[in-house]
Amino acid sequence: MMKNKVMRAVMRQSCAAVAAIGLCISAVPFVGAHSAHAALAEGAAAPDFTLQGALGGKPLTFSLKDALKKGPVVLYFFPAAFTQGCTLEAHALAEATDTFTKQGATVVGVTAGNVDRVADFSKDECRNKFAVLADPGAKVAGLYKSLSTQGTFLHSDRTSYVIAPDGQILLSYTSQDPETHVTKTLDAVTAWHAKVH
């Protein structure tokens, strides 16, 4: 009984600390939570997928294979829409999307969390700049080894990939700091663009 009270107190303190530093609660490892796998490595082949999502609040179907025909894809997994860290990341990527687009890259976010809110998130926090895809059951996150678990509940881990048009992974980056993902992915796209142009 006393042990349970102590565990609940620790969990409350952890939640307060997470909120204070602005991370997605679902992305932070609590007691009993852990990343299921290391992310796919740079140089590996990116698994193809098709998911439903939204851009600017409007429904769409996204196919990785089709997107790669236009140029590289910045694919980022995030735990849940409208949580603090995920909102910060979405704002930063929205601000950088025009720079990605000028270099031929497509930005797309994927979440296994609150999948019913991706349309609103794409409009409000992604500022109509890039698509957000729903990944019910974290199936695509599983393909990309971007899973975090809390008990029996699966979340998308905060992992970003840059995928070349030939399907090769140019960047694989996992960090709970939402804003570093923009810098890392932009650097990878810029290096790819410089090499091919």
N, C-alpha and C positions, 0 to 999 in steps of 0.2 A: 504493500500500500504506500509506504513512504517512498519507495523507489519510483513508483509511478508518478507521485507528486513532484519529485525532483526532476524526472524526465520532462514532465509538462512544463515546469518552470524553465528548464534549459531550452526547450523548443520555443517558448514565448520570447525569451531573450534573443534567441537566434533570429526569429522572425523580425523583431524590432531592429536588430542590427542590420539585417538585410534591407529592410525598408529605408533605413537611414543612409545606406551607401548607394541606394538606387539600382539594385540589381533585380532581375526577375526572380521572384521567390522560387518559382519552379525550377530555376536553373542552378540554384545553390544547393550543394550537397548537405542535407540534414542527416541526422542519425538514421541509418538504414537506407540512405540514398547514395547512389554511385553511378558513374558513367559505365555503361555496359561494355563498350569497346573503345579502342583507340580509333580515331577517325581514319578514313582511307588515306593512303600515302600519296604524296606528290609523285607523278609519273604513272600512277595506276589509271585504268580505264574507268571513266565515270559511268555508273549504271544508268541506262535510259529509263525514263518514267514519263507518265502523263498524269496530271492532277487537275482537279477543278479548283478555281479560285476566283479572284476579282482584281480588277484594275480600276481605280477611281470609283469603287463601289459597284461596278458593272461586272456581271459574271463572265468568266472566260474559261477555256480549256487550254492548259499549257502543256506543250510537248517539248521535252529537252532536245530531242532529235531535230525538231523543226527550228527551235531557237538557235541551235548551233550552226545552222545553215547561214545565219546572218552575221555570226561572229562569236566571240567568247561569251560565256555566261558566268555571271557572278551569282552563285547559288548560296544563300545563307539560311541556315536553320536557326530558329529562335524558339524559346520555350512557350510563350503565350502572349497573345495580343493584349494591349492596353495595360501591361505591367510596366513598372518604371524603367527598368533597364532595356526592355524590348522597345519601348517608346523612344528612348534616347537613341538607340541604334537606328530605328526607322527614320527619325528626323535627320540624323547624320547622313544616312544613305540617300535620303530624298534630296538633301542639299548637294550631294556629289553625283547624282544620277546624270545630270547634263554632261559632266566631265567623262563619265563612263560611256555615255552614248556617243560622244564625239570620237571616241576611240573604238567604236563598233561593238561595245559590250552591252549585254542585256542584264539587268539586275532583277532578281526574283527571290522573294522570301518564302519560306516553308515553315509551318508550325503544326505540331500534333496537339497543341493545347487549344482550348476554346475555339475550335474550328468553325463554330457558328458565327464568329465575329470577324472573320477575315475581310468581308466586304466593307464593313465600317472602318476597320483598321487601314485598309488600302486607301480609303478616301481621306480619313481624318488625320492619321499619323504618318502615313507614307505620302500624303499630300498629292495623290493622283499620279505619282511619278513612276511607280513600278508595281508589278503584280505581286500579290500575296496568295499563297496556295494553302489549301487545307489538306492535311495528311492524317486522316482518321486512322487510329490504331498505330500510328508512327511507322507505317510500312516503308515509306521512302526513306525516312530517317534511319531505319534499320539497314536498308541497302547501303546507305552512306556511313554506317557505323557512327551515327550522330544521335545516340540515345542516352538518356539519363533516366534512372528509375527512382521512384519514391514508393517503397512498398511494392504493390503490384501495379502501380500506375506508371505508364511510360510518358516521358516528355521528350521533345526535341532538345538536344544539347545546343549550346551556342557555338556553332561551328560554321565557318565560311569556306567555300571552295571557289576557285577560279578554274573554269574548264575551257580548254582550247577548242576551236572548231572541229578538230579531229577527235574530240572526246577524251583527250588526255588531261588529267588533273595537273594544273600548273601551280596551284596553291591549295594547301590544306591547313587551316588555322583554327584552333580551338582556344577560346579564352572567355572568361566570365566578364571581362571588361568590354562593354558594348562598343565603345568608340574606337578601339584599336582595330576593329574589323574593317572599318572604312579605309584607314591608312594602308593596311596590309593588302587588301584586295585591289585598291587603286594602284599601288606600286606594282603588283603582279600584272595588271592589265596594261599599265604604261610600258613595262618591260616587254610584254608580248607585242604590243603595237609597234614599239621601236624596232623590234627584230624583224617584223614582217613588212614594214613600210620603209 
